[in-house]
């Protein structure tokens, strides 16, 4: 065995397993299997043109050397990004722990109670600091959260406002520049007109439905917005706040001022800057708007025994229900980062947060007073952490950069300085010395922070927050370590067993890919630092873009979208810009097959497109004749086709080139959803099938961990005609020559985790990537062969093969009284997370093993489902007291004195021999979803307060 070949560590099946697997499938070789799976006319004719694969040791040295090209200056740039202290127990026990970062979205609540509690803590933190009534489980970044606030306020307009097409939205000129850019991108396609101006001169006319304010402002000014909000309310204008969350420990909350929505980022709650992300945004609003809220909400419910149990609430808001009627395409969250931010609040508690906020404020005041003595005057009338001073920017910048310090230079004689929790008295003295040298004056030092405040008395916070026990009981390292471990034990992650979610590609997240994320040279860079200080990042990101270009066959890539749904939207906005550049802005019809992911129509609607749904055949393929008919019918207005390939049904459709050619002949472009790219890499690519743009899920195919539901990265790769329209950023110019405005806040989106995909591709190399794809197809078809005769399998290719995933049809089991959800819950007793349930076909399981799983793990999972199939046969429609209906079985059930079930304890907990070696116990019984929605509770209040009488 080549011990230094990374691909052999990443790919599960051993060489000695292949003959058994191939024999089970009924082929002689992997080459034959691939030939019978992929249409020959889309096969690549040459290997991917990538650099030779590095070993793990070579990559570790390479990434360290590359990191040295990044210069970690002291950062006082601000603009929504701040140096922060990641508490060591949170870094070690969450950020670097696969028990947390390899978990899937908590759709199966019974085996996700730890993560759900951690996110509930995050929601509670947000609710109480903002003074609002309900918060979601995080969004992608502050800019996109602000755009979601705008969309929500547009959706909840009054009846008269909708009737009168009231469509103006006021944006304070104090808003962060990157947020404004995202608002510009998101507003136009859905018919919102932005009006940017001074909140003090706003006329509150009836042409406006909403407004957004920055609190504090982009350069630090703190305003009392109470009068503005009251006057807006009189005129039926709802107001959103973009608020710095740390400032809310000392400032009056937006909720107390009457805000309708509050958004922001929790980055400074112990999450590294990472050159822009990933960071968890927050979104809080009033209870009356909960059914218009974007994203996910974690709610408190009860299980079968009436015990407290957490779950994802209000699931009917998801895009697979609303589709093109959805007001948001968000289907993810920044869960891992929200967990870190929430745990930061748990670890420090309310008094700790106040201490940090007061120290930050004192640093700003102390520096302002010192600079005033030098004749450098501070102009904000009130501020929290950011001072705005008048000085010769060019002279100050030269001295500052010589001393490895970054300020933000607003104009030639205005400088913004933002302080943070890492700022020390020594740092303040360095700042004083920099200004003294620039002015040619004698410097001096301060010895301690001032206790004076520059916050107006009317805005000093008097209300309490975070009074719950969880925020007041875990302040020593032993306590927080044990609390984190307690929660971790309740969650099933990839470090327990395979998670075979169809369309979600839960593959190995190798440790060697993850290690660079903890390196200061990578995680401590501000996204708006001068580019010459980020040479390592720029080199890595450009190389990753080139690698993705090679893999997709396209000419250009943007890494800015920070989720798959954002990637969809970015791709469609690039298509929209292309048509407009050709004076064909009327092209707005988007054809979408009925089998598409629910985010596809939601993204198209957000891009201002008219959705036309096309039929699928009984075999699950696109109905080419129906597509042809609709493409010709709409040829004058056809914008694009959105197609998933291989299909959502796990099949390489042989008609794909005919389909893409048909769209092009009728004036449209082809967007390929890259959710199933794990079956393409090295064998075919989007360019070869005739697509013009695709998004890629780096958190699927390219090894970034799901992190319990995020981080995600969704770059788009485009052909030459779309390269000019790739998105830019208002601070750091990126993108094409005719770039659209920003898709997300940071120039390169969640740049820090791009290191993972860069590492994956660099260590796999062309041969390894192709082998991974082949083994993904091998593993899927091996499992398919084992399931045949036990479960009906929907949809296969022309030779009877699956691509990288398959769909098991469980609908007939209703005759035995068994639903597909019962199978999902019973799998927990066998130590497995359920595959994708009821998507894309209701009553089915969609299974994707990935290439990372070894033969023994594949067999364990197959044995489990085959054993469950026998349990289904023994069930009857009249019997509701069977092992499937009562699943999952908890340790508490198994250890009670009484056992009132018609099967043994052993059958409940240990149905197969392997389980006893490494038993995973669900921590609650089956969760009551209906109860949770009827009694929606999204914070840490005790469950007794909400029990029905």
N, C-alpha and C positions, 0 to 999 in steps of 0.2 A: 504493500500500500504506500502510495506517495503521501507521506505525512504532511508535506508542505503544500499540497494542492487544495486550495480553499473549496473548490467545487465539490470535492469528495467529502468535505465536512458539511457542506450545505445540503447536498442531495441525499435523500434518505436511503433508498434501496442500494444494497451492496451488489457488486458484480456477481457474487455467488447466488443472489436471489433471482437474477433475471430469467434464467431458464424456466424456473417454476412459474414465475409471473406470466411469461410469454406463453407457456403451455396452457395455463388457465384461460388466457384470453383467446388462444387458438391461432397464434401467429408464430412465425419462425424468428422474427427479429423486430427490434424497435423500428428499423427502417420500413419494414412491411406495415407495421401498425400505423406509422405516420402517413405512409402512402395511402392507406385505406381510410384515413381520417381527414386529411386536407385535400382539397381539389388541386390537381397537379398544375393547373394554369396559374396558381397564385404562389407556388413555391419559389423561394429565392434561389437564384442560380449560382450565387457565390457566398462565401462566409461573410459575416459582418466585419467591416474594416475597423477593428478596434485594436488598441495596443495589447501586447501580450499580457496575460494575467499575472498580477503580482501575488506573491505569497502573503499570508497574514503578517508575517514578520516584516517583509518588505513594505507592505502598506502602512504598518505602524510607524516605521521610520520615515516613510514618504510624507505621511500626514503631519508628523511632528515638524519636519523640515519646512513643509508648506505653511504650517501655522506660524512659524517664525517670521514669515513675510508679512503677517498682520502685526500692526503696531498698536498695542493696548495703551492708549492715552487716557488720562483722567478725563472723563466725559461730563460736561455741564451743558450739553446741547439741549436736553429736554425734548420738547415737541412730542410728548407722550411716551418717551423711552428713557429709562433711568437705570444706572447701576444699582444693583440690589445685593443683599446678602442672602444667599441660599443657605438656610440652616443646615448644618452638616447631617443631622439625623434624617432630614427630609431628602437631601441629596442621596445619601447612602441607601435609605430604606424605601424610597419611592422612585426618584428620578433614575437611579441606576439599578433598579430591581425588576427583573422580568415578571415577577408576580404581579406587578402593577402595569408595566408598559406593554406586556403581550396580551392583555385581556381584550375581549371584544366588547362592542356596544352592549349595554345591559338589557337586551331584549328578554333574556331568560333570567328573570329577577331572582329566582330562588337560589341561583349560584352566583349572584352578583351583589349580595347584600352589603359587603364591605365597601365596594366602590360606590354603591348607591348612597351609603351613609356619608362617605367623604364628599360626594357631590352635594348632598343635602346640606352639609356644613357650608359648602361654598355658596349655595343659594341663600342660606340664612345670613351669612356674612354680607352678601350683596343687599339683601332686603333691608337689613338693619342699618347699614351704613348709608344707604340711599334714602331711607325713609319711605320706601315703596311697599306695596302689598304682595307682590309676587315677582319672582325672578326665574329665569330659565337656567339650564345646566351649562351655560357658557355659549359664546359665539366665537367667530374666527379672529377678529381684531377690532379695534375701536372704529376704524373707518367704515367697515362693512356693517358693524352693529348700528352705527348712526344711520346708514342707508336703510337698514331693517326698521329702525324707528320711524323714519320718514314714510316707508311703505305702510307700516301699521297705522300711522296717523291718517294717511290717505284712505286706507281701508275703512277706518271707523269714523269717517266724516258724517256729519249730520245728514238727514234725509234731504233737507233743503240744499246743503252744499253739494251733494251728489246730483241733485236735480239741476242745479245751476252750473254744474261743471266747475266748481271752485277748485282750482288746481295750482295755486301759487304757494310756495313754501319758503319762508324767510330763514336765511342762514346768517348768523352773526359773523361779522368780519373778524371776530376773535377766534373762530373755529380753526382747528389745526389744518394746515394746508393739504396734507394727504387725505384728511377726512373730506374736505371740500371737493377734491378731485374724484373721490369715490362717489360722493353725492351727485356730482355732475354726470358721471357714467350711468348711474342707476336711475336718475330722474327722467331723462329725455325719452327713453323708449316707452315708458308707461304714462307719459303725458303730464308730468309734473314740471312746472316752471320754477326754477330757483331764483330767488332775489337775495343777493348778498348786500348787507348794509350794516349800519350802526344801530344797535338795539335801542339807543337813547332817542333816535329820531324816527323810529319805525311808526308808521301811521295807522296800524291795526285795521286796515280796510277789510271789507267783506270779501275781497278777492283771495284772501289767504285762509287755508285750512289748518296750517301748523307752522311751527318755528323750532329752531334748534339753537341753543346757547352753549358756549364753552365755559366751564366752571372748574378752576380758574381759567382765564383766557390764555391763548397760545403763548404769550410772552409774560404771563404771570399775574396780570391784573385780576384782582378779585372784585366782582361786582355783586351788589345785593339786587337780585332779580325779582324780588317779591312784588314790587309795583308792576313790573313788566308782565309777570305771569297773571296777576289779578286783572289787569286791563285786557290781556289777551283772552282770558276766560270770559269776560263780559262780552267779547266779540266772537265767542265760539271758536277761538283759535287755540288749539292744544299745543303745549310746549314740551319739547324734549330737551334734556340736559345731557351734554357730554362732560362727565365729571371725573376728576382725578380721585381715585378711590382712597388713597392715603390721606388726602386733604380732608376727607369727610370724617376723619377721626377728630378733627378740630373745628371744622366749619359746619354751619347749619346745613342740614341735608336738603337736597332738591325736593324731596317729598314734602318737607315742612313748608316749602315755598309754593307748593301747588303743582309740581311737575306732573305731566302725564306719562312720560317715559324718561328713564335715566339709563345712559349707556357709558361705556368706558372700557379700559383695559385693566387687568389685574396683574400686569407684568411686574410692577414694583413690589408685589407681594411674593418675593422669593423666587422669581423666575428669571433666568439669565436673559440679557438683551439679544444675544445670538444673531446679531446683524439683522434683526427685524422680526424674529419669531422662531418657533411658535410661542404664542402667548394666548391666554384665555381672555377673551372679551366678556363683558357682562352686559346683561339686558334686564332691566327691571321696569315694571309698569303697574298699573292699577288692576285689581281683580276683574273689573268689568271688561277688560280687554284680553283676558286670558285666552279666548278662543281665536284671537287674531295674532297671538304671539308666535314669533318664529322659533325654530329649534325645538329642543327637548325640555321637558320639565320633569323633575323627580318629585314624586308625591308619596305621602304616607298612606298606607292601607293596612289591611289585616290579612292573615293567612287563614287556612281552613279551620284552625283551632282558635281563631280570634286573636292571635298574637300579632304584635306590631310587625309589619313587613313593608319594605320600600319597593317602588316600581317606577317605571316611566309612565307618566300620566298623559291623558288627553291624546292618545295615539291616533285618533281619527283625524288629527290635523296634518298627519304625514302626507307627503306628496303622492304616495301611491293610492291615496283615496281621492284627494282633491285634483291631482294632475294639473291640467292647464288652468284650473280655477284657484290654484294655490297662490297666495300672496308672497310666498318665499320659496326658493328652491333649496334652502338649507336643510340638509338631512344629517348633519354631523355636528360635532362640538369639539372644543379643545379640552377633552376630558382629563388627560394626564396633567395638563397645566392647571386646569381648574382644581384638581385634587391637590396639587402642590400649593396653589394660592390659598385654598381653603384650610389646608393643614398649617400654613404660615399663620393664619388667623387663630387657629386652635392653639398652636405652640406659644404665640405671643400673648393671646388674650386681649381683652379691651384695654387694659392698663398698659400692656406692652405696645399696642398699636398707637395709643396716645403718646407714649414716651417717644417712639420713633418719629411720629409726626411733629411733635414739639421740638425735637432735636433738629429735624430738617428745617423747620421754620426758623429756629434760633440760628442755624448756620447761615441762612439767607439774611437775616436781620444783622447779625454780627458783621458779615461781609459788607453789606450795604453801608453800615455806619463807618466801617474802616475806609471804604473807598471814598466816602463823602469827605473824609479828612484829607484825602489826596486831591480833592477837587473833581472827583468823578461822581456825578450826581445820578441818583436813582430816581426814575420817573413814575413808577407805579404808585398810585395813591394807597393801595392796599395789596398785599401779596401773601402767598403761602410759602412756596419753595423757589420762586423764580423772580429774579430782579432784572430790571431793564435799565441799563446805564448808558450815558453819553460819553463817548471817547472815540479816538481815531481808530477805527476798526483795523485798518491795514497795519498800523504800528503794533497794536495789541496782539493781533493774530501772529505776527512774526515772532514776537517774544514768547507767546503762549505755546506755539508749536515747537519752538526751540526747547521749551520746558515740558514737552509732551502733555499739553493740556488743550482740550477743545472747548471753545465757547460756540454760541450760535451768533453769527454776524448778520443782523437784520438788514442793515444798510451801512453806508460809509462811516456813519458816526453813531450807530446804535448797536449795542451788544446785549444779548440775552444770556443770563447765567442761571442754570437750574441746579439746585442742590438735591442731595439724595442721602439715603441712610448710611452710605459708606464715607461720607464727607467728615473729615476730622479737623481739629484745630490746626494741625500742620498743613492740611490742604488749603484752609482759608488763608494762612500766612503765605503760602505759595501764590495764591491768587493776588493777594495784596502786592507781593513782590513783582509779579508780572506787570501789573498796572503801573507800579512805581517806575520800573525800568522803562516801560513804553513812554511814560511822561517825563522821563529824565529826573525823577525825584527820589529822595531818600526813602527807603522802605522802613517799615516798623512791624512789630508783631503784636498779636493779641494772645492772651494766655488762657482765656476761657470764653464760653459762649454767653451772650447776653440773655437776660430773661425778659427783655422787652418784647412786646408783640406788635406786629404791623397788621393785625386783623381787626376790622371794625367790630366794636362791641356787639353790634346788632347781628353779626354773623358768627359769633363764637358759639360753638355747639354746647347746648345744655342738656339735650336728651341723651339717655343712656343707650347702650347697644351691646350686643353679645353677652347677655346676662345668663345664658343657658350654661348648664354644668359643663358641657363639652368644651367650651371656650375658657373655662376657669379651673380645669382639673389636670391639665397635661403640660405643665410649664417646665418640668425638669426633663433632662434627656431620657432618663429611664422611663418616665411616664409616657412621653411621646413615642418612644421606640416601641413600647409594649402596646400602645393604642394602635399604631400603624400595623403592627403584626397581627393584632386581634382582627382588624378589618381585612387584612390580606388573606387570612385563613378562611374567610367566608367566600372568597372568589375563586372560580375556576379559570385558569389562564393556560397559555401554551406550555408553561413549565409543569403542568399536570398531565395534559393529554392533548391529542390533536383536536383542533376546532375546524370542522369540515364545512364551513359555510360557503355554499355556492354563491358566486359573484363577489365574494369578499376576500378570497385569497389570503388566508391566515397562515403565512409561511414563516419559516425561521427568521428571527431578527438576530443576526449573529452578534456575539459580544464584540468581536473585532470591529464591526461596523459602528457599534454604539459608543465605544470608549472615547473617541475624539470629542463627543458632545460635552464631556466634563472638563476639557482642556480650556484654561483661561484665554489662550490665544484665539480660540474659536468662539467661546460663548460670551465674551466680554466686549464685543465690538458694537458700537452704536450704528444703526442702519444709515444715518446721515453723516457719519464720519467722512472726512475727505477720502476719496477713492485711493489715494496713494498710501493711506494707512491700512487699507484692506486688500493689499495685493494678493495675499493668500486666498482670501474669499473670492476675489474676482477671477483668479486663475482656476480655482476649483469649480465655481459656478459656470464659467464659460466652457470648461472641459466637460462638465455634466451636460450642458446644452448640446455640445458637439456629439457626445455619446448618444444622447436621445435622438438627435437628428439621424445618426447612422442607423439606430435601431428601428426608427419609424420610416426611414427613407425620405424624410422631409428636409426642408432648407433652413428652417428657423424654429427656435423654441423660446418661450417665456416661462420662467419659473414662478412668476408672481402669484398666480391663483393658489390659495392656501387650502383648498379642498377640491374634491372631484366635482362637486356641484358648481363651485366657482370656475373650474376649468370648462365645464359645459357652457356656462354663461360667457366666459371670455372667448371661446371659440365662435359662438353665435354672434357676439358683438364684433369680432373681426370680420365675419362674413357680412354683417350689416354694413360695416364701414367700407368694405370692398365694393358692394353694390352701389352705395352712395357716391363713391369716388368715380363711378362710371355713369353718374346721373341716372341710376336705376334704383333710387331709394324706394320706389313703389314695390320692389320685390320683397314681399314680407310673408309669403306662404311657406310654412315649414311642414313637410310631410314626416310623420312619425308612425312607425308600425305599432299596432295595438299591444305588442309584447314588450315595448320599451320600458326601461326603468322610469319610475314615476317622476324622477327629477328632470327627465328630458322635456316633457311638455311644460313643466313649471319653469324651467330655464328659458324655453322658447317664448313663453308668455311674458316673462320679465324683460326679454329682449325686444318686446313689441311686435312679436310675430303672430300671425294667424295660424293656428294649428289645424291641420287636416290629418285625421287618423286613417291609416291604410290597414287593410285586412291581412291576416295570416292564414295560411292553409291549415287543413286538419293535421298535417305533419309538423306544424309549428313554425314553418318557414314564411318569409315574406311572400305574399301573393303578388307575383310579378305583374300579372295582368291588371289587377286592381291598382297597383302602383303606376303602371303605364297610363292607365285611364286618367288617374288623378294628376299625374305630372303633365300630361298633354292638356287636360282641362285648365290647369292653372299655369301654363307655360309663360304667360305674359307677366305673372306676378310671383313665379316660383323663386324662393330664396335658397332653400336647402332641403336636404334629407338628413334626418338624424338616424343613424343605424348603429347597432351594437354588433361587433364581430369578434369572435364567433358569437352567434346569436345568444340572447338571454336564455334560450332553451338548451344551450350547450352544444350547438351544432355549427360546423363550418358549411354555410350554405353555398352550393356550387354555382348559384346564379349571381353571386355578388358582383362580378365584373359587368355583367349585363345590367344590373341594377344601377351601379354608379354611372355607367355610360348613358343610361336613360335619363338620369338627372341632369348630367352635363349637356345633353342634346337639347334639353328644354330650359336652359339658361340658369340652372341652379348649381350650387356647390354641395359637396358631401361632407358632413360632420360624422366622424366615427367615434362612438363612445368607447373609451379604452378600458372599461371595467374588466374585460376578459382578455387583456393583452398578454396574460401569462401563458396563453395557448399560442401566441404568435411569435414571440421573440426568437429570432434566429431562423425561423422557418418561413415566415411571410412577414408582411408589414402593411401598415395603412396605405402607404403610397402605392404599393403594388396592387392592392384591391381597387384603387381608384378614388380613395378619399382625398380631400383637400386639407383637412384639419382633423386632429384627434386630441382628446385630452388623455393623460395618463394618470393613473392612481399610483403615485410613488409609495403610498402606504399599503399597496397591495402587491403589484408585480415587482416593485423595486425595493422591497424589504424594509421600508419604514414601518415601525410597529403601529398597531391600531390604538394602543394606549387607552383602551377602554372606550373608544369612540372618537379618538383624535389624539395626536395631531394627524392631519392629512395634508398632502400636497398634490395639487392637480394641474401640473403644467400643461400647456398646449403646444403641440408641434404642428407646423404649417408648411404648405408648399410655397414656392417663390411668390406667387401672386398675393399671398396674404401676409408675407413678412413685413411689408411697410406698415401694417396696422397693429402690430403687437403693442401692448399697453406700456405707458410710461409712468413716471412719478414726478410730482411737482418740485421735489427737492433734488433728487438725483436722476438725471436724464437716462432712461433706459428705453428699450423698445425700438419700434420702426420709425422711418422718416415721416410717416403720416399717422403716428401713434394715436390710438384711442386713449382717453383719460384712464386713470388708475382703476384696476380691478380690486386691489386690496391695498392696505396702508403702506406696507414696506416695499421698496423697489424690487426686491427679490423674494417677496413673500416670506415663508418660513425657512429662511436660509440655513439655519443651524442644522435642521434635520436633513437637508439636502446632502450633508456629509455622508449620511447612511447609504443613500442610493449611489452616490459617487463611489463609496467603498465597495458596495455590492458589485457594481458593474466592473470596477477596476480589478477586483480580485477574481471575479468569475471569468472575465475575458470572453471573446467571441465563442470559443468552443464550450466553455462552461455555461454560458447563457442558453445556447442552443440545447445543450444536454439537459438543462433544467426544464426547458419547455417540453422536450421529449419525455422526460420522466414524469412531468405533470400529466401528460396524456397517458402514459403507461399506467400510473397509479389510478387514474380515473377509470380506465378501461378494465383494470384488474378488479377493482371494486365492483364495477358494473357486472362483470362476469360472475363474481361471487354472489351478487344479489339476484341474478336471474333465476327464476324458479321460486323465489321467495316474495319478490316485489315486482309489480309491473313497472317497466321503465318507459317513460314518455320520451318521444323524440330522439331519433338517432340520425346519423348521416346516412348517405346512400349505401354504404357498406356495413351498416349496423353498428358503427363506432360512435362513441361519445367524444367530445373535444376534451376539455379539462374538467368538466363537471357533468352531472347527470341529474335527472329528476325522477324520484320514486313516487309513483301514484298511490296515495293512501286513501283515496275517496271511497273505495268499495268497503273499507273496514267499518264504515258506519253501520253496516248490517250487523256487526258484532257490538255496536254501541261505542265504537272507538273512533275518536277524532284525531287528526294529525297532531294537535296540541298535546294529547295524552302520550303519544310516542315521544314527543320532545321532552316532556317531564320525566318519563320513565328512563330515558337515556341518562339522566342525572344519576340515577341509582347505579348505573353501570360505569360512572366516572367520566361521562362525556357531555360536552356542550352539544346542543341540537344543531343540525344543519339548518339552512335557511328554510323557514316555515311558510308555506302558502304563497311563495313567490317564485316564479311569475304566474303560477297556476294555483288557485285555491285548493287546499286539501292535499298538498304535495310537500315533499322534502327535496331540496336541491343541495346536492353534495359535491364539494370540491376538495379533494385531499391535499393538493399542492405537491410539489416535488420533494419537499423537505421531510415528508413522513416515510419512515422505514417500513419494511414488510410486516414486522411484528405488530407495529401500531395499526397498520391498515387491517390486519387480520383481527386484532382485538375489536376494532370498531365494527367490522363486518360481523364478527361473532355476536356482538351486542345486538345489532339490528336484526339478525337472524333469530336470536333467542327471543327478542321482543315479538317477532312475527309469530312465533309459536304461542306466546302469551296471548296475542290477539285472537288466534284460532280458538283458544280455550274460553274466550270471553263471549258473553251473550248480551243482546241489546237490553234485556231486562235486568241484568246484574250490574248495578252501579258500585258495588263494593268489591272491586277486583284490584289486582296489583297495578294495573295501568291507570285506573281512575283515581287511585289514592296516591299515586306518585307525585312528587318525590317523597321518599321516606327519610325522615330526619333521625338523628341519634336519639333525640328526646323520645320519639315514638318507640324506637327499638328497646329503650331501657326503662320503659314504664312497667309497673307491676302487672297491669292488665293488657291483654292483646285480643282485641275484639274483631279480628279480621280472619276471613276463611282461608288464609294461606299462612305459611310459616314466616317467622322473622327472618330466617335464612334466605328464603325466596325473595323477601322484600329488599334485603340489603346486600346479599351476596349471591345473585342469580348465576354468576359464572365464577370459576375458581380464581381467575387472575385478580379479581376485585379485592380480595382479602389482603393482597400484598401492599396495596396503596390506595386504600379507601378514601374517597372524597365525600364528605357529608354536606349535603345542602343544609343551610342554617335555618331555613323556615320551610313550612309546608306550602302547598300551592297558594299563590297570592290571589286575592279577590280583586280583580281589575275593576269590576263594576262599582264595588264599594269605594274604591279609591277615587273614581271619577265623580261619584255622588258627593263625596266628602273631601274635596280637594284641599290638601294641606301640603305646603311646599317648603316648610321650614322646620326648625327643631323643636317646636312646641310639643309637649307630651301628648301621646295618642289619646290618653283618657279624656282630654279636653274636647275631643271630637267624636267620641263614641256615641252611637245612637241610643236614645233612651228606650 
